[in-house]
Amino acid sequence: MFTAGRRKWAVMDSPTRPGSPVSLAVPAAPSIADVYAAFEALNRCVGVEAEGVAIDAASGPGPGGRLVLYAPTDASGAAVALASSIAGAASLGLDADEERLKLALRRGVCDFVVNGLDEALRILKNEVRKRQPVAVGLVCDVPACLQEMVERGVQPDVVACPRAGLDSAFELFVARGAVKLPEWSTAGPAAAGLREEVWWSAAESAARWLPQVDALAVEAIAGRPGEPDPRLRWLRVAARYLGRVPEHYVRMSTAEAERLIEAVASGIASGSLSAGVAVRRGRVAASSLAESLNL
């Protein structure tokens, strides 16, 4: 934290740095599917029209170089922060609950926790300019801080998940050109044609086998024609931020899911993958039951 100009905040070993994974397997933490859904929603709203407003393309394609504002740092906010970092964006989370922000720091949801808007903006400005992801948590009176941001002309690119009662303050940013993060949930709308939820796990030595299945998933998706697919970044980057989660996850088309399953089965048959690797799939619809495929 910062008081009287003296630095007192703790800097965690960021999950982006090798050797410092963090676990999401703790109470009130978002699931990997929650984080993916927020990631997908963020990519949908950047560079395209949302709520009748288009984000200026001057920052280039994708979320890199954007600022995402959210409050508070509950499970939903944590999903937004992690999704923003994975997507390459900067995020600012506002919360009056200092203990919750400290927990977010320990989990790797935030890279920095500060108690002054000036210091938060200094960190964010440096990283946004370099188009580097960073997640900052700010301990504050949230309505007062939002008002100060408006008065000082601080303008986020995307606003996400405002808690009931903060909607009007967040709308001030939308009126000035920010885009609302589209509503998202694990049961929410998927990108066109991506109706399969696919998870993979390993009974043992997950740190060895899951990255290999990640690479097979990239190959299953990489054949898609057209514009770059943000899911490729998800598959290559997400594990750095999510740490030792029990399963990896992505949404796919039916054809992509079948290609992945075939590739995993082939790898197990050839001995290049462990027989303990398992893939399961299900439909995005909330009422669906996941189909387990132990290959």
C-alpha positions in Angstrom: 0.0 0.0 0.0 1.1 3.6 -0.3 0.9 6.1 2.6 2.5 9.5 2.9 4.6 8.9 -0.2 6.3 5.8 1.2 6.0 2.6 -0.8 4.5 -0.1 1.3 2.8 -2.3 -1.2 3.7 -5.9 -1.7 4.6 -7.1 -5.2 3.8 -10.7 -5.8 5.8 -13.0 -8.1 3.6 -12.6 -11.1 2.1 -15.7 -12.7 3.6 -14.6 -15.9 7.0 -15.3 -14.5 8.2 -18.9 -14.7 8.2 -20.9 -11.5 5.4 -18.9 -9.7 2.1 -20.6 -10.5 -1.0 -19.8 -8.5 -4.0 -21.9 -7.8 -7.6 -21.0 -8.6 -8.8 -24.0 -6.5 -9.7 -21.8 -3.5 -13.1 -20.6 -2.2 -14.9 -17.9 -4.2 -12.3 -18.0 -7.0 -13.5 -18.1 -10.6 -13.4 -21.3 -12.5 -11.3 -21.6 -15.7 -14.6 -21.6 -17.6 -15.6 -18.4 -16.0 -12.3 -16.8 -16.9 -12.6 -18.1 -20.5 -16.1 -16.7 -20.8 -14.9 -13.2 -19.7 -11.9 -13.5 -22.1 -14.3 -14.3 -25.0 -16.6 -11.4 -24.1 -13.6 -9.0 -23.9 -12.4 -10.1 -27.3 -15.9 -9.7 -28.8 -16.2 -6.1 -27.6 -12.8 -4.8 -28.6 -12.6 -3.4 -32.1 -16.2 -4.1 -32.8 -19.4 -2.1 -32.1 -20.9 -2.8 -28.7 -23.7 -0.8 -27.1 -23.7 1.4 -30.2 -20.1 2.5 -29.6 -16.9 1.3 -31.4 -13.6 1.3 -29.6 -11.1 3.3 -31.6 -8.8 1.0 -33.6 -5.8 3.3 -33.1 -4.5 1.0 -30.3 -4.4 -1.8 -32.9 -6.2 -5.1 -33.0 -7.2 -6.9 -29.9 -7.3 -5.9 -26.2 -3.6 -5.1 -26.0 -3.1 -1.5 -24.9 -6.6 -1.2 -23.5 -7.7 -0.4 -20.0 -10.5 -2.4 -18.4 -12.2 -1.0 -15.3 -14.2 -3.3 -13.0 -15.5 -3.4 -9.4 -15.3 -5.1 -7.0 -12.7 -7.9 -6.9 -15.1 -10.7 -6.1 -15.2 -13.9 -8.2 -16.7 -12.1 -11.2 -14.3 -9.3 -11.0 -11.4 -11.7 -10.6 -12.5 -13.5 -13.8 -12.4 -10.1 -15.6 -9.0 -9.2 -14.3 -7.5 -12.6 -15.3 -9.2 -12.5 -18.6 -7.8 -9.0 -19.3 -4.3 -10.1 -18.4 -4.5 -13.2 -20.6 -5.9 -11.0 -23.5 -3.0 -8.6 -23.1 -5.0 -5.7 -21.6 -4.4 -3.6 -18.4 -7.1 -3.7 -15.7 -8.0 -1.6 -12.7 -10.1 -3.1 -10.0 -11.7 -0.9 -7.4 -12.7 -2.3 -4.0 -13.2 -0.9 -0.5 -12.4 -4.3 1.0 -8.6 -4.3 1.6 -8.5 -8.0 2.7 -10.2 -9.1 -0.5 -7.7 -7.2 -2.5 -4.8 -8.8 -0.5 -6.3 -12.2 -1.3 -6.5 -11.2 -5.0 -2.8 -10.3 -4.8 -1.9 -13.7 -3.2 -3.9 -15.6 -5.8 -2.3 -13.7 -8.7 -5.4 -12.0 -9.8 -3.7 -8.6 -9.3 0.0 -7.8 -9.9 -0.1 -4.7 -7.7 -2.4 -3.4 -4.9 -2.2 0.3 -4.0 -4.3 2.8 -2.0 -4.0 5.8 -4.2 -5.4 6.6 -7.6 -2.2 8.5 -8.6 0.0 5.4 -8.1 -2.5 3.2 -9.8 -2.5 5.4 -12.9 1.3 5.6 -12.9 1.6 1.8 -13.1 -1.2 1.6 -15.7 0.1 4.3 -17.9 3.6 2.7 -18.2 2.2 -0.7 -19.1 -0.5 0.6 -21.4 2.0 2.6 -23.3 4.1 -0.6 -23.7 1.0 -2.6 -24.6 1.8 -5.0 -21.7 -0.8 -6.6 -19.5 -0.9 -5.6 -15.9 -3.6 -5.9 -13.2 -3.8 -3.2 -10.5 -6.1 -3.3 -7.5 -7.0 -0.1 -5.8 -8.3 0.1 -2.2 -10.7 3.0 -2.2 -14.2 4.3 -1.6 -15.5 3.1 -4.9 -18.1 5.7 -5.7 -15.8 8.5 -4.6 -13.0 7.1 -6.7 -15.2 6.8 -9.8 -16.2 10.4 -9.4 -12.6 11.4 -9.1 -11.7 9.5 -12.2 -14.5 11.3 -14.1 -13.4 14.7 -12.9 -9.8 14.0 -13.8 -10.7 12.7 -17.3 -9.5 9.2 -16.6 -11.2 7.2 -19.3 -11.2 3.4 -19.5 -11.7 1.6 -22.8 -14.0 -1.1 -21.3 -16.1 -1.2 -18.2 -17.0 -4.5 -16.7 -19.4 -6.0 -14.1 -20.5 -3.0 -12.1 -22.1 -4.0 -8.8 -25.7 -2.9 -8.4 -25.7 0.7 -7.2 -22.6 1.6 -9.3 -24.3 1.4 -12.6 -24.9 5.1 -12.9 -21.2 5.9 -12.2 -20.0 3.4 -14.8 -22.5 4.8 -17.3 -20.6 8.1 -17.2 -17.6 6.3 -18.7 -19.9 4.7 -21.3 -21.3 8.1 -22.2 -17.7 9.3 -22.9 -16.9 6.4 -25.2 -16.1 3.4 -23.1 -17.7 0.0 -24.1 -19.6 -2.2 -21.7 -18.2 -5.7 -21.4 -21.0 -7.9 -22.9 -22.8 -10.0 -20.4 -20.9 -13.2 -19.9 -21.2 -16.5 -18.1 -20.2 -20.1 -18.6 -23.8 -20.7 -19.9 -23.8 -17.4 -21.9 -23.6 -16.9 -25.7 -20.5 -18.4 -27.3 -18.8 -17.0 -30.4 -20.5 -18.1 -33.6 -20.3 -21.9 -34.0 -18.3 -22.5 -30.9 -20.9 -24.6 -29.0 -18.6 -27.3 -27.6 -17.0 -26.8 -24.2 -13.9 -29.0 -24.1 -11.8 -29.8 -21.0 -8.7 -31.9 -20.7 -6.9 -33.3 -17.7 -4.2 -35.7 -16.7 -4.3 -38.3 -14.0 -0.6 -37.6 -13.2 2.2 -35.4 -14.2 -0.3 -32.7 -15.4 2.5 -30.1 -15.8 4.0 -32.4 -18.4 0.9 -33.6 -20.3 -1.5 -30.7 -20.3 0.8 -28.4 -22.3 1.1 -31.1 -24.9 -2.7 -31.3 -25.2 -2.8 -27.5 -25.3 -0.5 -27.7 -28.4 -2.8 -30.3 -30.0 -5.8 -27.9 -29.3 -3.9 -25.1 -31.1 -3.4 -27.4 -34.1 -7.1 -28.4 -34.1 -8.1 -24.7 -34.2 -5.2 -23.3 -36.3 -6.8 -24.5 -39.5 -9.6 -22.0 -39.3 -9.6 -19.5 -42.2 -10.0 -15.8 -41.7 -8.9 -13.4 -39.0 -6.6 -14.4 -36.1 -8.4 -16.4 -33.5 -8.0 -15.1 -29.9 -8.4 -18.7 -28.7 -4.8 -19.4 -29.9 -3.6 -16.7 -27.4 -5.7 -18.2 -24.7 -4.2 -21.7 -25.2 -0.7 -20.3 -25.3 -0.9 -17.8 -22.5 -3.7 -18.7 -20.0 -1.7 -21.3 -18.1 0.9 -18.7 -17.1 -1.9 -16.8 -15.2 -4.1 -19.6 -14.0 -1.4 -21.8 -12.6 -2.0 -25.3 -11.5 -5.7 -25.7 -12.4 -6.9 -29.4 -12.6 -8.1 -29.0 -16.1 -7.5 -26.8 -19.2 -10.4 -25.6 -21.2 -11.6 -23.9 -24.4 -14.7 -23.6 -26.5 -14.6 -25.2 -29.9 -16.7 -26.0 -32.9 -17.9 -29.7 -33.1 -15.3 -30.3 -35.9 -12.5 -28.8 -33.9 -13.4 -30.9 -30.8 -13.5 -34.0 -32.9 -10.0 -33.2 -34.3 -8.6 -32.7 -30.8 -10.2 -35.9 -29.5 -8.8 -37.8 -32.5 -5.3 -36.3 -32.0 -5.3 -37.2 -28.3 -6.4 -40.7 -29.0 -3.7 -41.1 -31.6 -1.1 -39.7 -29.1 -2.2 -42.2 -26.4 -2.1 -45.1 -28.9 1.4 -44.1 -30.1 2.7 -43.6 -26.5 3.5 -39.9 -27.0 0.8 -39.1 -24.5 0.0 -40.7 -21.2 -3.0 -43.1 -21.0 -4.1 -40.9 -18.0 -5.0 -38.0 -20.3 -8.7 -37.5 -20.4 -10.9 -35.2 -22.6 -14.5 -34.4 -21.9 -16.9 -32.2 -23.8 -20.3 -30.7 -23.5 -22.6 -28.2 -25.1 -22.5 -24.5 -24.0 -26.2 -24.6 -23.2 -26.8 -24.4 -19.5 -29.1 -27.4 -19.4 -26.6 -29.7 -21.1 -24.8 -32.6 -19.4 -21.1 -32.9 -20.2 -20.1 -36.0 -22.0 -17.0 -37.6 -20.5 -14.5 -39.1 -22.8 -11.7 -41.1 -21.1 -9.5 -41.8 -24.0 
